Amino acid sequence: MTAFQVPAGVLPTHRDLYYGGAWHAPKGAGYAASVAPATGRPIAEAPIAEAADVAAAVEAAHAAFAGWRKVLPMERGALLRRAADVLRAHADELALLDALDTGNPVTMLAGDARFAAMGLDYFAGLATEIKGETIPMGEGSLNYTIREPMGVVARIVAYNHPLMFAAMRLAAPLAAGNTVVVKAPDQAPLSLLRLAELIGDIFPPGVVNFLAGGRACGEALTAHPLVRKITLIGGVPTGKAVMRNAADTLKPVLLELGGKNALVAYPDADIEALIRGIVQGMNFTWAGQSCGSTSRVFLHGSIHDRVLDAVAKLVPERHKPGLPTDPATTMGSLISQAQLDKVEGFVREALDDGARLMCGGRRPTDPDLAGGFFYEATVFADVDPKMRLAREEVFGPIMSVFRWDDEDALFDQVNAVDYGLTGSIWTRDLDTAHRAAARIESGYIWINNTSQHFIGAPFGGVKQSGIGREECFQELLEFTQVKNINVKLASA
């Protein structure tokens, strides 16, 4: 099977917008081809929502909110569990669809639908845990708080895991009693349309709504006065734009943004595990298109050369670009020509600045990949902290390796960037691990591990890597607002 041959039954049957429990043709902009990154060829037409479509979807969600908020928490949870069961039943076809539309390997994408189903089950179980407090006020007075849903929530998701993000990010706001409008990434909208086909009618009309479109769609969602909260998984510039557009209506935001994440290795680390962890942490499988990738690797001088050489050997052995629909593929393509151009620009500049190329640094020569947006897994050494490659997120398959000897200088360098999403620490010493974790300015730390997410553990960043936490109980509370009620009791 080549990357552009689409098996029967994989593409969504509907190619319109889904809101109010029905499918609707775009009101103005029409349709555009979704392109397979592995070939550069169109797969299928997808709808383009603009302001009028957004208004219709938001109004449908707003109308549904009055009834949905009254649905008992246990019943909301039961519907979420039904949606989770559907995702599991269709996990393989959804993985293939996302492989076609994103360029990521189908074998790895098979886990996305199942992880999203876990998230739906998790928040289904928390639906009854949205509780308030009683506050002592003395005799003759009762004071208590309740948590209420906010209304219409808009969730804008990213192209690296479109199905997983769209499905999983429905769970918390729905469990809390909100209605939701999800915007697909314009680079990879097809799995969201299929998701609408699979789970849309599980919920009452207007409770879940799915839009596809570009910048105009996103801007209309962030500015609409009936949208009570806006969330984004995306880059820092987009996050800033969302905050600006949300300011006029003073709606709160939840942002999971980019990262320039550090992996710090101490001399006493388990070297073989460290080498595997460095390669895993870069997320080369996704062509480095992962906000949590540990793209800056800091090796102590005593182990630097040995580990660097081993990593540079292992990377091309383990991650060779291939067709995303091939189950043997361990590294996919970049999402677009623009992203490929960006990666090539970073490589050229790094070479000009004097960084040492250890492996990769070019497009693959395989003729079967010539039409796609592929780039080899790339490792640079001798990277200076002042280089652009050391400071800016690439969102591509480029790892930078640094040598360190002084621990204070190390953490100054680790924390010098504007990002703070993840970090990874490798040492056998418990005291060292905890001290290092305290010094890294990020929201999520692995010790002797990388890349894994755990349902129930808060994920999110500090500094310009985001606002708020997801995948945990706190995410549920993000979609509630507190009301205080004071009761003056009659005199005895």
C-alpha positions as CSV (number, residue, x, y, z in Angstrom):
1,M,0.0,0.0,0.0
2,T,1.4,3.4,-0.9
3,A,0.8,6.5,1.2
4,F,-1.9,7.8,-1.2
5,Q,-4.0,4.7,-1.7
6,V,-6.9,5.1,0.6
7,P,-8.6,1.8,1.6
8,A,-12.4,1.7,1.3
9,G,-14.2,2.7,4.5
10,V,-11.4,4.8,6.0
11,L,-12.3,8.3,4.8
12,P,-15.2,10.0,6.4
13,T,-18.4,9.8,4.4
14,H,-19.5,13.3,5.3
15,R,-17.3,16.2,4.2
16,D,-19.3,19.0,5.8
17,L,-19.4,20.8,9.2
18,Y,-21.1,19.1,12.1
19,Y,-23.1,21.1,14.6
20,G,-26.5,21.1,16.2
21,G,-26.7,17.3,15.7
22,A,-26.6,17.6,11.8
23,W,-24.2,18.1,8.9
24,H,-24.1,21.5,7.2
25,A,-22.3,22.7,4.1
26,P,-20.0,25.7,4.7
27,K,-21.8,29.0,4.3
28,G,-19.2,30.8,2.2
29,A,-15.7,29.5,1.9
30,G,-16.5,26.1,0.5
31,Y,-14.0,23.2,0.5
32,A,-10.2,22.6,0.2
33,A,-8.1,19.5,-0.4
34,S,-6.4,17.9,2.5
35,V,-3.0,16.9,1.4
36,A,-1.1,13.7,2.3
37,P,2.3,14.8,3.7
38,A,3.9,11.6,2.6
39,T,3.2,12.3,-1.1
40,G,2.2,15.9,-1.4
41,R,-1.0,14.7,-3.1
42,P,-4.6,15.5,-2.1
43,I,-6.5,12.8,-0.2
44,A,-10.0,14.3,0.1
45,E,-12.0,17.6,0.3
46,A,-12.6,19.1,3.7
47,P,-14.9,22.0,4.6
48,I,-13.7,25.4,5.5
49,A,-15.6,27.2,8.3
50,E,-15.6,30.9,8.5
51,A,-17.3,33.4,10.8
52,A,-20.9,32.6,9.8
53,D,-20.3,28.9,10.3
54,V,-18.7,29.5,13.7
55,A,-21.7,31.7,14.7
56,A,-24.1,28.9,13.8
57,A,-22.1,26.3,15.6
58,V,-21.7,28.4,18.7
59,E,-25.4,29.2,18.8
60,A,-26.3,25.5,18.5
61,A,-23.9,24.7,21.4
62,H,-25.4,27.6,23.4
63,A,-28.9,26.4,22.9
64,A,-28.0,22.9,23.9
65,F,-26.2,24.0,27.1
66,A,-29.4,24.7,29.0
67,G,-30.5,21.1,28.8
68,W,-27.0,19.5,29.0
69,R,-26.1,21.2,32.2
70,K,-29.1,19.5,33.8
71,V,-28.2,16.0,32.8
72,L,-27.1,14.1,35.9
73,P,-23.4,13.7,36.2
74,M,-23.6,9.9,36.2
75,E,-25.6,10.1,32.9
76,R,-23.0,12.4,31.4
77,G,-20.3,9.9,32.4
78,A,-22.2,7.0,30.8
79,L,-22.3,8.8,27.5
80,L,-18.6,9.5,27.7
81,R,-17.9,5.8,28.3
82,R,-20.0,5.0,25.2
83,A,-17.9,7.3,23.2
84,A,-14.7,5.7,24.6
85,D,-16.0,2.2,23.6
86,V,-16.6,3.5,20.0
87,L,-13.1,4.9,19.8
88,R,-11.6,1.5,20.9
89,A,-13.7,-0.3,18.3
90,H,-12.5,1.9,15.5
91,A,-8.9,2.5,16.7
92,D,-7.2,0.9,13.8
93,E,-9.1,2.7,11.0
94,L,-8.7,6.0,12.8
95,A,-4.9,5.4,13.0
96,L,-4.8,4.7,9.3
97,L,-6.8,7.9,8.5
98,D,-4.5,10.0,10.7
99,A,-1.4,8.3,9.1
100,L,-2.6,9.4,5.7
101,D,-3.5,12.9,6.8
102,T,-0.6,13.7,9.1
103,G,2.3,11.6,7.8
104,N,2.9,9.9,11.2
105,P,3.4,6.2,11.4
106,V,0.3,4.1,11.5
107,T,1.7,1.7,14.1
108,M,2.3,4.4,16.6
109,L,-1.0,6.2,15.9
110,A,-2.9,3.1,16.9
111,G,-2.3,4.1,20.4
112,D,-3.9,7.6,20.0
113,A,-7.5,6.5,19.9
114,R,-6.9,4.1,22.9
115,F,-5.3,6.8,24.9
116,A,-8.1,9.2,24.1
117,A,-10.6,6.5,25.2
118,M,-8.7,6.2,28.5
119,G,-9.1,10.0,28.9
120,L,-12.9,9.8,28.3
121,D,-13.2,7.0,30.8
122,Y,-11.1,8.9,33.4
123,F,-13.3,12.1,33.2
124,A,-16.5,10.0,33.1
125,G,-15.5,8.7,36.5
126,L,-14.8,12.2,37.8
127,A,-18.2,13.7,36.7
128,T,-19.5,13.3,40.3
129,E,-16.5,14.9,41.9
130,I,-17.2,18.5,41.0
131,K,-17.8,19.6,44.6
132,G,-18.0,22.8,46.5
133,E,-17.1,23.7,50.1
134,T,-18.8,24.9,53.3
135,I,-17.3,28.0,55.0
136,P,-17.8,28.6,58.7
137,M,-19.6,31.9,59.3
138,G,-20.8,31.4,62.9
139,E,-24.2,30.7,64.4
140,G,-27.2,31.7,62.2
141,S,-25.4,31.6,58.9
142,L,-24.6,29.0,56.3
143,N,-22.1,29.7,53.6
144,Y,-21.2,27.3,50.8
145,T,-19.9,27.2,47.3
146,I,-20.9,25.2,44.3
147,R,-19.1,24.7,41.0
148,E,-21.1,25.3,37.8
149,P,-20.4,24.7,34.1
150,M,-19.3,27.7,32.1
151,G,-21.3,27.3,28.9
152,V,-19.8,26.9,25.4
153,V,-16.2,25.8,25.4
154,A,-14.1,26.1,22.2
155,R,-11.1,23.7,21.8
156,I,-8.6,24.2,19.0
157,V,-6.4,21.2,18.5
158,A,-3.0,20.5,16.9
159,Y,-2.0,18.5,13.8
160,N,0.4,16.1,15.3
161,H,-2.3,14.0,17.1
162,P,-5.5,15.4,15.7
163,L,-7.8,12.5,16.5
164,M,-6.4,12.0,20.0
165,F,-6.5,15.6,20.9
166,A,-10.0,16.2,19.5
167,A,-11.5,13.2,21.3
168,M,-9.7,13.4,24.6
169,R,-10.2,17.2,25.0
170,L,-13.9,16.8,24.8
171,A,-14.0,14.8,28.0
172,A,-13.4,17.3,30.8
173,P,-15.7,20.1,29.6
174,L,-18.5,17.6,28.8
175,A,-18.1,15.9,32.2
176,A,-18.5,19.3,33.9
177,G,-21.7,20.1,32.0
178,N,-20.4,22.4,29.2
179,T,-21.1,22.1,25.5
180,V,-18.1,22.0,23.2
181,V,-17.1,23.2,19.7
182,V,-13.9,21.6,18.5
183,K,-11.8,23.1,15.6
184,A,-9.7,20.7,13.6
185,P,-6.2,21.6,12.5
186,D,-6.4,22.9,8.9
187,Q,-3.5,20.7,7.9
188,A,-5.1,17.4,9.1
189,P,-8.9,17.7,9.4
190,L,-10.2,14.4,8.2
191,S,-10.1,12.3,11.4
192,L,-12.2,15.0,13.2
193,L,-14.9,14.6,10.5
194,R,-14.8,10.8,11.1
195,L,-14.9,11.3,14.8
196,A,-18.1,13.4,14.3
197,E,-19.6,10.5,12.4
198,L,-18.7,8.0,15.1
199,I,-19.7,9.8,18.3
200,G,-21.7,12.8,17.3
201,D,-25.1,11.2,17.8
202,I,-24.2,9.7,21.2
203,F,-24.8,13.1,22.7
204,P,-27.9,15.3,22.5
205,P,-27.8,17.7,19.4
206,G,-25.6,20.7,19.9
207,V,-23.6,19.2,22.8
208,V,-20.6,18.3,20.7
209,N,-19.8,20.2,17.5
210,F,-17.0,19.9,15.0
211,L,-15.6,22.5,12.7
212,A,-12.7,22.5,10.2
213,G,-11.1,25.6,8.8
214,G,-8.2,27.9,9.0
215,R,-7.3,31.2,10.7
216,A,-10.7,32.8,10.1
217,C,-12.4,30.0,11.9
218,G,-10.1,30.2,14.9
219,E,-10.3,33.9,15.2
220,A,-14.1,33.8,15.1
221,L,-14.2,31.2,17.8
222,T,-11.9,33.1,20.1
223,A,-13.8,36.4,19.7
224,H,-17.4,35.0,19.8
225,P,-19.2,36.4,23.0
226,L,-21.1,33.2,23.6
227,V,-17.8,31.2,23.9
228,R,-17.1,31.2,27.6
229,K,-13.6,29.6,27.4
230,I,-11.1,29.0,24.6
231,T,-8.3,26.4,24.7
232,L,-5.5,25.7,22.3
233,I,-2.8,23.1,21.6
234,G,-0.4,24.9,19.3
235,G,2.6,27.2,18.9
236,V,3.5,30.2,21.0
237,P,2.6,32.8,18.3
238,T,-0.9,31.2,17.9
239,G,-1.3,31.2,21.7
240,K,-0.6,34.9,21.9
241,A,-3.0,35.6,19.1
242,V,-5.7,33.6,20.9
243,M,-5.1,35.6,24.1
244,R,-5.4,38.9,22.2
245,N,-8.6,37.9,20.5
246,A,-10.1,36.6,23.7
247,A,-9.3,39.8,25.6
248,D,-12.3,41.8,24.3
249,T,-14.7,39.4,25.9
250,L,-12.5,38.6,28.9
251,K,-12.8,34.9,28.3
252,P,-10.3,32.7,30.1
253,V,-7.9,30.6,28.1
254,L,-6.1,27.3,28.6
255,L,-3.0,27.0,26.4
256,E,-0.7,24.1,25.8
257,L,2.1,25.6,23.7
258,G,5.6,24.9,22.5
259,G,8.7,23.7,24.2
260,K,12.5,23.8,23.9
261,N,12.9,21.0,26.5
262,A,16.1,19.9,28.2
263,L,17.4,16.4,29.0
264,V,20.1,16.6,31.6
265,A,22.4,13.6,32.1
266,Y,24.7,13.2,35.2
267,P,27.9,11.2,35.2
268,D,26.3,8.4,37.2
269,A,23.4,7.8,34.8
270,D,22.8,4.3,33.5
271,I,24.5,4.9,30.2
272,E,22.7,2.3,28.0
273,A,19.3,3.4,29.3
274,L,20.3,7.0,28.9
275,I,21.2,6.5,25.2
276,R,17.9,4.9,24.5
277,G,16.1,7.6,26.5
278,I,17.8,10.4,24.5
279,V,16.7,8.9,21.2
280,Q,13.1,8.2,22.5
281,G,12.8,11.7,24.1
282,M,13.3,13.5,20.8
283,N,10.1,11.9,19.4
284,F,11.7,11.2,16.0
285,T,8.8,8.9,15.3
286,W,6.7,12.0,14.8
287,A,9.5,13.7,12.9
288,G,10.2,15.7,16.0
289,Q,6.7,17.4,15.8
290,S,6.0,17.1,19.4
291,C,5.9,20.0,21.9
292,G,7.3,17.7,24.7
293,S,10.4,16.6,22.7
294,T,13.6,16.8,24.7
295,S,15.4,18.5,21.9
296,R,18.3,20.0,24.0
297,V,20.5,17.2,25.5
298,F,23.0,18.3,28.2
299,L,25.7,15.6,28.7
300,H,28.2,15.8,31.5
301,G,31.8,16.2,30.1
302,S,32.8,12.8,31.6
303,I,30.3,10.9,29.5
304,H,29.7,13.3,26.6
305,D,31.8,11.8,23.8
306,R,30.8,8.2,24.6
307,V,27.0,9.0,24.7
308,L,27.1,11.4,21.8
309,D,28.7,8.8,19.5
310,A,26.3,6.1,20.6
311,V,23.3,8.4,20.0
312,A,24.5,9.4,16.6
313,K,24.8,5.7,15.7
314,L,21.4,4.7,17.1
315,V,19.3,7.5,15.7
316,P,19.6,6.5,12.0
317,E,19.3,2.8,12.9
318,R,16.1,3.3,14.8
319,H,14.5,6.1,12.9
320,K,14.6,6.0,9.1
321,P,11.9,7.9,7.3
322,G,9.3,5.7,5.6
323,L,5.7,5.6,4.3
324,P,3.4,6.2,7.2
325,T,1.0,3.5,6.2
326,D,3.7,0.8,6.3
327,P,3.5,-0.9,9.7
328,A,7.3,-1.2,9.7
329,T,7.8,2.6,9.5
330,T,9.4,4.1,12.6
331,M,9.6,7.8,11.4
332,G,7.1,9.7,9.4
333,S,7.1,13.0,7.5
334,L,6.7,16.6,8.4
335,I,3.3,18.0,8.0
336,S,3.9,20.4,5.1
337,Q,6.3,22.0,2.7
338,A,6.4,25.1,4.9
339,Q,7.5,23.0,7.9
340,L,10.1,21.2,5.7
341,D,11.5,24.5,4.6
342,K,11.7,25.7,8.2
343,V,13.6,22.6,9.2
344,E,16.1,23.0,6.3
345,G,16.6,26.6,7.3
346,F,17.5,25.7,10.8
347,V,20.0,23.1,9.6
348,R,21.7,25.6,7.2
349,E,21.9,28.2,9.9
350,A,23.3,25.8,12.5
351,L,26.0,24.7,10.0
352,D,26.9,28.3,9.2
353,D,27.1,29.0,13.0
354,G,29.6,26.2,13.5
355,A,27.5,23.4,14.9
356,R,28.8,19.9,14.2
357,L,26.5,17.6,12.2
358,M,26.6,14.1,13.7
359,C,23.9,12.4,11.5
360,G,21.0,13.4,9.2
361,G,20.8,16.9,8.0
362,R,19.2,16.1,4.6
363,R,16.2,14.8,2.9
364,P,16.1,11.0,2.4
365,T,17.3,9.7,-1.0
366,D,14.6,6.9,-1.2
367,P,12.7,7.6,-4.5
368,D,9.5,6.3,-2.9
369,L,9.6,9.3,-0.5
370,A,10.5,12.0,-3.1
371,G,7.1,13.6,-3.3
372,G,6.6,13.9,0.5
373,F,7.9,16.2,3.2
374,F,10.5,13.9,4.7
375,Y,13.6,14.8,6.5
376,E,16.2,12.6,8.2
377,A,16.6,12.4,11.9
378,T,19.3,15.0,12.7
379,V,21.7,15.4,15.6
380,F,24.0,18.4,16.1
381,A,26.9,18.6,18.6
382,D,29.0,21.6,19.6
383,V,25.9,23.8,19.8
384,D,26.5,27.2,21.3
385,P,23.7,28.4,23.6
386,K,23.5,31.7,21.6
387,M,22.6,29.9,18.4
388,R,19.1,30.1,17.1
389,L,18.9,26.3,17.1
390,A,19.6,26.4,20.9
391,R,16.9,29.0,21.6
392,E,13.9,28.4,19.3
393,E,11.5,25.5,18.9
394,V,12.0,23.8,15.5
395,F,9.1,21.4,15.7
396,G,11.1,19.1,13.5
397,P,13.6,16.2,13.8
398,I,16.6,18.2,15.1
399,M,18.4,17.4,18.4
400,S,21.0,19.7,19.9
401,V,23.7,18.2,22.2
402,F,25.6,20.3,24.8
403,R,28.5,19.6,27.1
404,W,28.4,20.6,30.7
405,D,30.7,20.5,33.7
406,D,29.5,23.1,36.2
407,E,26.1,22.5,37.6
408,D,25.1,26.1,38.3
409,A,26.1,27.1,34.8
410,L,24.2,24.1,33.5
411,F,20.9,25.2,35.0
412,D,21.4,28.8,33.9
413,Q,21.7,27.5,30.4
414,V,18.7,25.1,30.7
415,N,16.5,27.9,32.0
416,A,17.7,30.6,29.6
417,V,14.9,29.9,27.0
418,D,11.4,31.3,27.1
419,Y,9.9,27.9,27.2
420,G,9.1,25.6,30.1
421,L,7.1,22.6,29.2
422,T,9.0,19.3,30.0
423,G,12.4,18.2,31.2
424,S,14.2,14.9,31.7
425,I,16.9,14.1,34.3
426,W,19.1,11.0,34.2
427,T,20.9,10.0,37.4
428,R,21.0,7.0,39.8
429,D,21.3,9.4,42.9
430,L,17.9,10.3,44.5
431,D,19.2,13.5,46.0
432,T,20.6,14.7,42.7
433,A,17.4,13.9,40.9
434,H,15.2,15.9,43.3
435,R,17.6,18.8,43.4
436,A,17.7,18.9,39.6
437,A,13.9,18.6,39.3
438,A,13.5,21.6,41.6
439,R,15.9,23.7,39.5
440,I,14.4,23.1,36.0
441,E,11.8,25.7,35.1
442,S,9.2,23.5,33.5
443,G,5.8,22.1,34.2
444,Y,6.5,18.4,33.7
445,I,9.6,16.4,34.7
446,W,10.7,12.8,33.9
447,I,13.4,11.2,36.0
448,N,15.2,8.4,34.1
449,N,12.4,8.5,31.6
450,T,11.0,10.6,28.7
451,S,8.0,11.2,26.5
452,Q,5.3,9.3,28.5
453,H,2.1,10.8,29.6
454,F,0.0,9.4,32.5
455,I,-3.7,9.9,32.8
456,G,-4.3,11.7,36.1
457,A,-0.9,13.5,36.1
458,P,-1.1,17.2,35.3
459,F,0.5,18.1,32.0
460,G,1.2,21.7,31.1
461,G,3.9,24.4,30.9
462,V,5.3,27.5,32.6
463,K,6.7,30.7,31.0
464,Q,5.6,30.8,27.3
465,S,4.9,27.1,27.2
466,G,1.3,27.5,28.4
467,I,-1.3,28.3,30.9
468,G,-3.2,25.7,32.9
469,R,-3.0,21.9,33.2
470,E,-4.6,19.0,31.4
471,E,-5.1,15.2,31.6
472,C,-5.9,15.5,35.3
473,F,-8.5,16.5,37.9
474,Q,-7.4,20.1,37.5
475,E,-8.5,20.1,33.9
476,L,-12.0,19.2,35.0
477,L,-12.1,22.2,37.3
478,E,-10.7,24.4,34.5
479,F,-14.2,24.2,33.0
480,T,-16.2,25.2,36.0
481,Q,-16.8,28.5,37.8
482,V,-17.4,29.0,41.5
483,K,-20.5,30.4,43.0
484,N,-20.8,31.4,46.6
485,I,-24.2,31.1,48.4
486,N,-24.9,32.6,51.8
487,V,-27.9,31.7,53.8
488,K,-29.1,33.7,56.8
489,L,-30.9,31.2,59.1
490,A,-34.0,32.2,61.0
491,S,-33.5,33.0,64.6
492,A,-34.1,30.1,67.0
